């Protein structure tokens, strides 16, 4: 049997967990891009806003005497309702008035959405970091030691839960959009808005559904990342790691988001393990973008993306 040093096995596990969480972030981008052709710059702040809504609702319930697990799950329902309302508002205020406008116009609209949500978040919840209600949501704490291929790995139970929940959500969404009527409608909208309209598919309904699905992904992402650190506006920077993931996997591919996330997650950890000491460390902060740049040079559509040829 092949043996792995303890440190390498630990690094590999952390890379896999990080990769699954990166894939979850990228999945939100893919869903929105497939349905509306918009690269959602507001994805990061939507993760933060969803998590802040959850924690803020829990704190508000505490002021009226509702605490513990009951308050946590009521707050979870409130957060889901807020993300649904946000999806409806985005469709009404952003997408519907700007339909058939150039992509850059829609992209800039998501810039405006970003700063709107930052302002709302600071006004409603304040600017101080908040503690995620992980215990009340039954997320496990503590660590376990395992021997993997001869190497001892210390695994945080929270990381196991994060990997399982993220993997399950990715699988459910992939099956939903592959085999359900709504999923087939989404693929039709992604191929051609005009063709979808011609067969009676409502773009407005599809956009609301997709933005809400992305909102659910963002809420889960905020819970998982917030439980690992805290919930603050700095959390939105994790969405930047989704860009290399999308470049590797392709902007329209759910399997691509999974594979790209794992490549980036494992790659940056292994890079830090082997080459970090040679360059003074901090490889994790930039290695993903170097990998993405190489892909842009040799395979710009990504591993699973569609190659688009435009006539000029």
N, C-alpha and C positions, 0 to 999 in steps of 0.2 A: 504494500500500500504506500502511496506517495505521502510524504510528510510535509507539512507546511510549518514554518516558524510561527510562533504565537502572534507576533506583531503583524506578519503578513496576513494571517487569517483574520485578525481583528480589523485590519485595514480593508480587506475585501468585503467583509460583512457591512462595515460602515458605508462603503461605496455602494453596495447593493441597496441599502435602505435609502441613502440619499438619492440614488438613481430612480427608485420608485416614486419618491416624493417629487423629484423634478418632472417625471413623466406625468404626474397628476396635475402639476401646474401647467405643463404644456398642453394637456388635454383640453383645458378651458380655452386656450388660444385656438386649437384645432377646430373645436365645435363651432365657435363663432366665425372663424375664417371660412369654414366650409359652407355655412348657411348664408352669410351676408357679404363675404369677400372683404371683411374688415379685419385688419390687424389691430386688436384691441389693446391700445396702450394703457388703458385703465385697469388691466387685469390685476396688477399688483395692488393697487389701492382698493380694488373690490375684495381681494383676499382680506386686507386689513379691516375694511368696513364691515364685512360679514362677521369677522371674529369680534370686533368691538361691539357690534349689535348684540351678539350672543352674551358677552360678558356684561355689557351695560344693562340688558334686560334682566339678567340674573341679579345684578345689584339692585335694580329698581324693585324687583319682586321682594327682595330682602327687606326693603323699607316698609312693606305692607304686611310683613310677617310670614311670607312664603319663602322657605329656605330649603337647602339640601337638594336631594335628587329630583324631587318634584319640581322645584323652581328651575333646575337645570334643564329639564326636558320641556317645560313650558317656554323657557327662554330659547331653546332650540327651535321650537315651533314658530316663535316670534321672528327669529332670524330668517327662517325659511320664507315666512310671509313677506318680510322686508325685501328679500332677494327677488321674490316674485313681483312685488310692486316695482322694484327697480327695473326688472326686465320689461315690464309693461311700459314704464316711463321712457326707457331708452327707445323702445320701438315707436312710441308715439312722438317723442320730441326729437330724436336723432335720426333714426333709420327712415321712417316714413317720409319726412320732409325732404330728405337728401337722397331718396331712391333714384338710381340712374345717374347720380353725380359721379365725377371722377373719384377713384379710390383714395387719392390724397386728401380730398375733402372729408371723406368719412374718417380717415385716419386722424386728421386734425381735430375732428369732432370728439374723438376719444381723448385727445389731450384736454379739451375743455371739460369733459366728464371727469377726468382725473382730478383736476383742481377743484371742481365742484364738490366731489366726494371728500377731498382733503379738508375743505372748508367746513362742510357739514359735520364730518367726523370730529374735528377739533371743537366746533361749537357745541355739539351734543355730548361728546364723551370726554372732552379735554385732551390735552397733549401728553399726559403722563402715561407711562407703560402700565399695563394691567396684567394681572395673573389669570391665565386660562383656568377654567373650572374643570380641570382634568379629572379630579377625584369624583366630583359630583356626576360626571358623565361615565363613570366606571372605567376610565382608562387606567391600566395597571401601572404600578410603580415598582421600583426595585430592579434587581438584575439577577441573571442566572449565568452559570459557567458551563460551557459545552466544549467537548473535544471534537473538532472538525478536521478530518484527515490528519490527525496527529497534532494539530495545533489547538491550544486552549483559547477560546473566545469568550469574552465577557459581553453578554448581550443584555441590553436594557429591555425590560418588558414593554416599555412604551414604544421602543423601536419595532418590536415584533407586532404590536397592535397597529402601529402606523403602516407597516408594510402590508399587513393582512387587509386592513381597511382600504388602503389605497389600491391594492391589487384587485380587491373585490369590486370596488367602484369602477375601475377601468374596465374590468370584464363585463359588468352589468351594462355599462353604457355602450360598449362595443357590440354586445348582443342586441341591445335595444335598437340601436341605429342600423344594425345589419338585418334584423329579421322582423321588425314591426312595421306597421303601416306608416307611422310617423317617421321612422328611420328611412323608409323608401322615399317618402316625400322630401326629407332632408337631402338625400342624394340627388333627387331630381332638381331641387333648388340650387344645389351646389354646381350641377352641370350647366344649367341655364335657367335664369329667372323667367325669361319669356316663354320657354317651353313648359316650365312648371305652371305658369299662369294659364297657358293654353289648355291644360288638362284639368283645370279647376283647383289647383293647389293654392291655398292662401299663404302668400309670403308673410303677411303680418302675423298670422298664428304661428307659423314655423319659426319666425324670428323670436317671438315671445318664448316659445318652448325651449329654443336653443339657448337663449340668454339666461333663462331660468335654470336649465341644466348646468350651464357654466357657473351660475351663481351657487348651485349646490356643491359643485366641485370646489369652488373658491371657499365656501364655508368649511368643508372638510379639510381643505389645505390649511386654512387659518387655524383650525383646531389642532391639527397635527403639529404644525410648526410652532404655534403659540404654546403648546404643552412642552415643547422642547426648550423654549427660551421664555419669552413673554409676548404679550400682544402690544405692539407699538407701531407707529408709522414707519419705523425703519424696516419693518417686516416686508414692506412692498418691494424692497430691492431683490428679494428672492425671485421675483418674476423675471428679472434680467437673465437668470440662469436658464429660463425657458427658451430664450432666443437661440443659443447654440443647439439646444435639444431639437428645436423645430428645424433648424438648418440641416442637421444630420438626418432627421427622420422624414422631413417633408412637411410642409405647412398644412396639408390636407389629409394626412394619414394618421389614424388612431394607432395602428401597430407601429408606425414610425415614431410616434411620441413615446411609446414604451421602450423601443429599442434605443432610440436616441437618449432617453433619460438614463438608461442603464449604462450606456457607453460613457456618457459624461460623468455620471456618479462614480463609477468604478475607475474610469480613466484619471480623474483628478485626484482621487485618493491614492492610487498606485503611483501616479506621477509625483505626488508629495512624498510618498514613501521612498522611492528610488532616487529621484533627482532633486527633491527639495533641498537636502543638505548641500548640494553642489552649487546652488544658485541663491542660497541664503533664505530658503523657505518661501512660504506664501504662494506656491505654485497653484494652489486651489483657486486663487482669486482671478487667474488669467488663463490657465491652461485650456479651459473649455472654449474660450474665444479663439485661441490658436487652432484648435481642432476644427472649429466651425469655419475659420478662414481657409483652411486647407480644403475642406469640402466645397466651399464656394468656388474655389479655383478649378477643381476637377469634376465635381458633380453638384452643380448649384441647385438642382431639384431635390437633393437629398436621396436617402436610400430608398424610400417608398413613395416619394412625390411624383407628380405627373410632369413630364417635360412639356413645356409650353413654347410654341414657336409663334412669334408675332411677325406679321409682314409689315414693313415700314414703307 
